[in-house]
Amino acid sequence: MIFGFDLFLERAYGRYWISGFLANVGWMIYWVVSTWLMVEIDGRPEMVALVQTCLSIPVLFFAIPAGAVADLYGRRAEIVPSQLLVLSGFCAVAILISIGSLTPLSILALSAVIGFGRACLNPCWQSYTALIAPKDQLKQAVAFNSVGFNLARSIGPAVGGIMLAMSSPLIALLSSILTNLGLLLFARTMPEPPETLKSGSRILGLIADGFVYVSSNTRLLWIYFSAGLFNISAVIVLALLPLLAVELFDTGAMGYGFLLSLFGIGAIIGALLQSLFVSKVGYARYLRWTFRVFAIALFMLFLSEFPLVSELAICICGACWLMVLSSLSASIQVISENEYRSRAQALFHVVIYGANGVGAFLWGVLAGLTSLTLAFAIAGGVVLSSSFLVRIPDEK
């Protein structure tokens, strides 16, 4: 079937994809609401960027232990409590809004709690793809997962922006809670392969074993290196997009949601085209040129005074973001042995979310010290320079 859509005829994968998609819609609504609330309450670039940092930094400390726990006790045992924590964070923010006690500090603190839940959830959830998708369709399954996330990135921000404009942040957060309940229901029925259910092993030993396994695999190390290079600069688009909506487009919450939707639409296009590009030019060259096209889009945001050009640039950024990260994630799942897969995927999350958190803060500070557009130009230069450092052997 064209583009591999026959994957959705597999009942387990279809349910997995839908529940993950709905949860990501709710996640994106929360992201829009929390970021926009910080714009309204404080407004400084560094504080707005810190929301992204607080959502990302917990991955540095908890993703790898979470991956070890998943490999030890099974992915389902990790996913259920992690998702419950995310839902609890949503509820706490909703309560603070309802009693009028939300502050910049509480936004950051609860975003860190929610980020902790996502840090534990994501590696287990993503590595589960390899258990339900046919091996010869695994890369397409991972790409469809990315399509689902970026479709949620298109729908969630638009819904969040509409809710902020027409109702209230509280209503938007309630929708986040509802859309995340389905993942819990699916997680309760998730099967586990017998080899993942070990007894008598120690988590610290599994973590150390995972590091040994990764450090002995040169290809995995290059994947992590490339992901970190890309994300530490590319994250500027997501971290400072609400300020871009205000300063360059003179729009409110709905405009911010619209720009995020453009980013998501670009990502969906990128997911559908990436296999064609890889087959034409080879994996390493594909990655290097995707870096460079992303850099050109950042320069477009710096130089252009026309909204349509800037909107096109955001769409291109979304396509390149998806094409880089989904191809790297798929490679990890193909390369890694099943007993190490959650830990290898967890380390990938440590790299990309750690780079997101650090990069978001640094670009926020730079934008505050200079200007928003200059920060985008400098980020473009860093991404362009990074493209010459990508050294991943072509896949056959």
C-alpha positions as CSV (number, residue, x, y, z in Angstrom):
1,M,0.0,0.0,0.0
2,I,1.3,3.5,-0.8
3,F,3.4,5.2,1.9
4,G,3.1,2.0,4.0
5,F,-0.4,2.8,5.3
6,D,-1.1,-1.0,5.6
7,L,0.6,-0.7,9.0
8,F,-2.7,0.6,10.3
9,L,-4.4,-2.6,9.4
10,E,-2.4,-4.1,12.3
11,R,-4.9,-3.7,15.2
12,A,-2.2,-3.4,17.9
13,Y,-0.3,-0.8,16.0
14,G,-3.5,1.2,15.1
15,R,-4.6,1.3,18.8
16,Y,-1.0,2.2,19.8
17,W,-0.8,5.1,17.3
18,I,-4.3,6.5,18.1
19,S,-3.8,6.6,21.9
20,G,-0.3,8.1,21.5
21,F,-1.7,10.7,19.0
22,L,-4.5,11.8,21.4
23,A,-2.0,12.0,24.3
24,N,0.3,14.2,22.2
25,V,-2.6,16.5,21.3
26,G,-3.2,17.0,25.0
27,W,0.5,17.5,25.6
28,M,0.7,20.2,22.9
29,I,-2.3,22.0,24.2
30,Y,-0.6,22.1,27.6
31,W,2.6,23.4,26.0
32,V,0.8,26.2,24.2
33,V,-1.2,27.1,27.4
34,S,1.8,27.1,29.7
35,T,4.1,29.0,27.3
36,W,1.4,31.6,26.6
37,L,0.6,32.0,30.2
38,M,4.3,32.8,30.8
39,V,4.2,35.4,28.0
40,E,1.2,37.1,29.6
41,I,2.4,36.8,33.3
42,D,6.1,37.7,32.7
43,G,7.0,38.2,29.0
44,R,10.8,38.1,29.2
45,P,12.4,35.9,26.5
46,E,14.5,34.0,29.0
47,M,11.4,33.2,31.2
48,V,9.4,32.1,28.1
49,A,12.3,29.9,27.0
50,L,12.6,28.5,30.6
51,V,9.2,26.8,30.1
52,Q,10.8,24.7,27.3
53,T,13.8,24.1,29.5
54,C,11.8,22.9,32.5
55,L,9.8,20.5,30.2
56,S,13.1,19.1,28.8
57,I,15.8,19.1,31.5
58,P,14.2,16.2,33.6
59,V,15.1,13.9,30.7
60,L,18.8,14.4,31.5
61,F,18.4,12.9,35.0
62,F,15.5,10.4,34.6
63,A,15.3,9.0,31.1
64,I,18.1,6.5,31.4
65,P,17.0,5.1,34.8
66,A,13.5,4.9,33.4
67,G,14.7,2.9,30.4
68,A,16.5,0.5,32.7
69,V,13.4,0.1,34.8
70,A,11.4,-0.7,31.6
71,D,14.0,-3.3,30.5
72,L,13.9,-4.8,34.0
73,Y,10.2,-4.8,34.8
74,G,8.5,-4.3,31.5
75,R,7.4,-1.2,29.6
76,R,3.8,-1.3,30.9
77,A,5.0,-1.1,34.5
78,E,6.8,2.2,33.6
79,I,4.2,3.8,31.3
80,V,1.2,3.7,33.7
81,P,2.7,5.5,36.7
82,S,4.5,8.0,34.4
83,Q,1.3,8.9,32.6
84,L,-0.5,9.3,35.9
85,L,2.1,11.8,37.0
86,V,1.7,13.8,33.8
87,L,-2.1,13.9,34.4
88,S,-1.5,15.0,38.0
89,G,0.6,17.9,36.8
90,F,-2.1,19.0,34.4
91,C,-4.6,18.9,37.2
92,A,-2.4,20.9,39.5
93,V,-2.0,23.7,36.9
94,A,-5.7,23.7,36.3
95,I,-6.4,24.0,40.1
96,L,-4.0,26.9,40.4
97,I,-5.6,28.7,37.5
98,S,-9.1,28.2,39.0
99,I,-8.1,29.7,42.4
100,G,-6.1,32.5,40.8
101,S,-2.7,31.5,42.3
102,L,-0.7,30.7,39.2
103,T,2.7,32.4,39.2
104,P,5.8,32.2,36.9
105,L,7.5,30.0,39.5
106,S,4.6,27.6,39.7
107,I,4.4,27.3,35.9
108,L,8.1,26.4,35.8
109,A,7.9,24.0,38.8
110,L,4.9,22.1,37.5
111,S,6.3,22.0,34.0
112,A,9.3,20.3,35.5
113,V,7.1,17.7,37.2
114,I,5.2,17.1,33.9
115,G,8.6,16.9,32.1
116,F,9.7,14.2,34.6
117,G,6.6,12.2,33.8
118,R,7.2,12.5,30.1
119,A,10.9,11.7,30.6
120,C,10.0,8.3,32.1
121,L,7.2,7.7,29.6
122,N,8.7,8.5,26.2
123,P,11.6,6.0,25.9
124,C,9.3,3.1,27.0
125,W,6.5,4.2,24.7
126,Q,8.7,4.7,21.6
127,S,10.7,1.5,22.1
128,Y,7.4,-0.4,22.2
129,T,7.0,0.2,18.4
130,A,9.6,-2.5,17.7
131,L,7.5,-5.1,19.5
132,I,4.3,-4.5,17.5
133,A,5.5,-3.4,14.0
134,P,6.9,-5.8,11.4
135,K,10.7,-5.5,11.3
136,D,10.7,-4.7,7.6
137,Q,8.3,-1.8,8.3
138,L,9.9,-0.5,11.5
139,K,11.3,2.6,10.0
140,Q,8.0,3.5,8.5
141,A,6.3,2.8,11.8
142,V,8.7,5.2,13.6
143,A,8.1,7.7,10.8
144,F,4.3,7.3,11.3
145,N,4.8,7.8,15.1
146,S,6.6,11.1,14.2
147,V,3.7,11.9,11.8
148,G,1.3,11.4,14.7
149,F,3.3,13.6,17.0
150,N,3.5,16.3,14.3
151,L,-0.1,16.0,13.4
152,A,-0.8,16.5,17.0
153,R,1.6,19.5,16.8
154,S,-0.7,20.9,14.1
155,I,-4.0,20.2,15.8
156,G,-3.1,20.6,19.4
157,P,-1.7,24.2,19.2
158,A,-4.6,25.3,16.9
159,V,-7.1,23.8,19.4
160,G,-5.2,25.3,22.3
161,G,-5.0,28.7,20.7
162,I,-8.7,28.7,19.9
163,M,-9.6,27.6,23.4
164,L,-7.4,30.4,24.8
165,A,-9.0,33.0,22.6
166,M,-12.7,31.8,22.9
167,S,-12.8,30.3,26.4
168,S,-10.1,30.0,29.0
169,P,-6.8,28.3,29.9
170,L,-8.8,26.1,32.4
171,I,-11.0,24.6,29.6
172,A,-7.9,24.0,27.5
173,L,-6.2,22.1,30.3
174,L,-9.3,20.0,30.9
175,S,-9.1,18.9,27.3
176,S,-5.5,18.0,27.9
177,I,-6.5,15.7,30.7
178,L,-9.3,14.0,28.7
179,T,-7.1,13.3,25.7
180,N,-4.4,11.7,27.8
181,L,-6.7,9.2,29.4
182,G,-6.8,6.9,26.4
183,L,-3.1,6.1,26.7
184,L,-3.7,4.7,30.2
185,L,-6.4,2.4,28.9
186,F,-4.2,1.1,26.1
187,A,-1.2,0.7,28.4
188,R,-3.2,-1.8,30.6
189,T,-3.5,-4.2,27.6
190,M,0.1,-3.9,26.4
191,P,1.8,-7.3,26.1
192,E,5.4,-7.8,27.2
193,P,7.9,-10.1,25.6
194,P,9.1,-12.7,28.1
195,E,12.7,-11.8,27.8
196,T,12.1,-8.3,29.2
197,L,10.8,-9.5,32.5
198,K,14.1,-10.2,34.4
199,S,14.4,-11.0,38.1
200,G,17.3,-10.5,40.4
201,S,18.9,-7.7,38.3
202,R,19.8,-4.4,39.7
203,I,18.8,-1.1,38.0
204,L,22.2,0.5,38.5
205,G,23.8,-2.6,36.9
206,L,21.4,-2.3,34.0
207,I,22.2,1.4,33.5
208,A,26.0,0.6,33.6
209,D,25.4,-2.3,31.2
210,G,23.5,0.0,28.9
211,F,26.3,2.6,28.8
212,V,28.8,-0.2,28.0
213,Y,26.6,-1.4,25.2
214,V,26.2,2.0,23.7
215,S,29.8,3.1,24.1
216,S,30.9,0.0,22.2
217,N,28.7,0.8,19.2
218,T,30.3,3.5,17.1
219,R,27.2,4.1,15.0
220,L,25.0,4.7,18.0
221,L,27.6,7.2,19.3
222,W,27.5,9.1,16.0
223,I,23.7,9.2,16.1
224,Y,23.7,10.7,19.6
225,F,26.3,13.2,18.6
226,S,24.4,14.3,15.5
227,A,21.1,14.6,17.4
228,G,22.8,16.8,20.1
229,L,24.4,19.0,17.4
230,F,21.1,19.6,15.7
231,N,18.8,20.1,18.7
232,I,20.9,22.5,20.7
233,S,20.4,25.1,18.0
234,A,17.3,24.0,16.1
235,V,15.2,24.2,19.3
236,I,15.2,28.0,19.0
237,V,12.2,27.8,16.7
238,L,10.0,26.0,19.2
239,A,11.4,27.8,22.3
240,L,10.9,31.4,20.9
241,L,8.0,30.9,18.5
242,P,5.5,32.6,20.9
243,L,7.7,35.7,20.9
244,L,8.0,35.5,17.1
245,A,4.2,35.5,16.9
246,V,4.0,38.6,19.0
247,E,7.0,40.6,17.7
248,L,6.9,39.8,14.0
249,F,3.3,38.8,13.3
250,D,1.6,40.9,16.0
251,T,-0.8,38.1,16.8
252,G,-2.0,36.5,20.1
253,A,-2.6,33.0,21.2
254,M,-4.4,31.9,18.0
255,G,-1.5,33.2,15.9
256,Y,1.0,31.3,18.0
257,G,-1.1,28.2,17.5
258,F,-1.2,28.8,13.8
259,L,2.6,29.1,13.5
260,L,3.0,25.8,15.4
261,S,0.5,24.2,13.1
262,L,2.7,25.3,10.1
263,F,5.6,23.7,11.8
264,G,3.6,20.5,12.3
265,I,2.3,20.5,8.7
266,G,5.9,20.8,7.5
267,A,6.9,17.8,9.6
268,I,4.1,15.7,8.2
269,I,5.3,16.5,4.6
270,G,8.9,15.6,5.7
271,A,7.8,12.2,7.1
272,L,6.2,11.3,3.8
273,L,9.2,12.3,1.8
274,Q,12.1,11.2,3.9
275,S,12.4,7.6,2.6
276,L,12.6,8.9,-1.0
277,F,15.4,11.4,-0.1
278,V,17.4,8.8,1.8
279,S,17.2,6.3,-1.1
280,K,18.3,9.0,-3.5
281,V,21.3,10.5,-1.7
282,G,22.3,8.1,1.1
283,Y,21.8,8.5,4.8
284,A,24.8,10.6,5.8
285,R,24.4,13.1,2.9
286,Y,20.6,13.2,3.6
287,L,21.3,14.3,7.2
288,R,23.9,16.9,6.3
289,W,21.7,18.5,3.7
290,T,18.7,18.5,6.1
291,F,20.8,20.4,8.6
292,R,21.7,22.9,5.8
293,V,18.1,23.4,4.7
294,F,17.1,24.0,8.3
295,A,19.8,26.7,8.6
296,I,18.6,28.4,5.4
297,A,15.1,28.5,6.9
298,L,16.5,30.2,10.0
299,F,18.2,32.8,7.9
300,M,14.9,33.4,6.1
301,L,13.3,34.2,9.5
302,F,16.2,36.7,10.1
303,L,16.1,38.4,6.7
304,S,12.5,38.4,5.6
305,E,10.0,41.2,6.3
306,F,7.2,39.3,4.6
307,P,4.9,37.1,6.7
308,L,4.4,34.6,3.9
309,V,8.1,34.0,3.6
310,S,8.5,33.6,7.4
311,E,5.6,31.2,7.4
312,L,7.2,29.1,4.7
313,A,10.4,29.1,6.7
314,I,8.6,27.7,9.7
315,C,7.1,25.0,7.6
316,I,10.5,24.1,6.3
317,C,11.9,24.0,9.8
318,G,9.1,21.5,10.7
319,A,10.0,19.2,7.8
320,C,13.7,19.2,8.6
321,W,13.1,18.7,12.3
322,L,11.0,15.6,11.6
323,M,13.4,14.3,8.9
324,V,16.5,14.5,11.2
325,L,15.0,13.2,14.4
326,S,12.7,10.4,13.1
327,S,15.5,9.0,11.0
328,L,17.9,9.0,13.9
329,S,15.3,7.4,16.2
330,A,14.5,4.7,13.7
331,S,18.2,3.9,13.3
332,I,18.5,3.4,17.0
333,Q,15.6,1.0,17.1
334,V,17.0,-1.0,14.1
335,I,20.5,-1.2,15.5
336,S,19.7,-1.9,19.2
337,E,19.1,-5.4,20.5
338,N,15.8,-5.8,22.2
339,E,17.2,-6.2,25.7
340,Y,19.0,-2.8,25.3
341,R,16.4,-1.0,23.2
342,S,14.7,1.0,26.0
343,R,18.0,2.1,27.4
344,A,19.4,3.1,24.0
345,Q,16.2,5.0,23.2
346,A,16.3,6.6,26.7
347,L,19.9,7.9,26.0
348,F,18.6,9.3,22.7
349,H,16.0,11.2,24.7
350,V,18.6,12.4,27.2
351,V,20.6,13.9,24.3
352,I,17.8,15.6,22.4
353,Y,15.9,16.9,25.4
354,G,19.0,17.9,27.2
355,A,20.1,19.8,24.1
356,N,16.6,21.3,23.9
357,G,16.7,22.4,27.5
358,V,20.2,23.9,27.4
359,G,19.7,25.4,23.9
360,A,16.3,26.9,24.7
361,F,17.7,28.7,27.8
362,L,20.8,30.0,25.9
363,W,18.9,31.3,22.9
364,G,16.4,32.9,25.2
365,V,19.2,34.8,27.1
366,L,20.8,35.7,23.7
367,A,17.5,37.1,22.4
368,G,17.0,39.1,25.6
369,L,20.5,40.6,25.3
370,T,20.4,41.3,21.5
371,S,17.2,40.8,19.5
372,L,14.9,38.0,18.5
373,T,15.8,38.0,14.8
374,L,19.6,38.2,15.5
375,A,19.3,35.1,17.7
376,F,17.7,33.2,14.8
377,A,20.5,34.3,12.5
378,I,23.2,33.1,14.9
379,A,21.4,29.8,15.4
380,G,21.3,29.4,11.6
381,G,25.0,29.8,11.5
382,V,25.6,27.2,14.2
383,V,23.3,24.7,12.5
384,L,25.1,25.3,9.1
385,S,28.5,24.7,10.7
386,S,27.2,21.6,12.5
387,S,26.3,20.0,9.2
388,F,30.0,19.6,8.4
389,L,30.5,17.5,11.5
390,V,27.9,14.8,10.8
391,R,29.7,11.5,10.1
392,I,27.2,8.6,9.9
393,P,27.9,5.8,7.5
394,D,25.3,5.3,4.8
395,E,22.7,2.6,5.5
396,K,22.4,-0.2,2.9
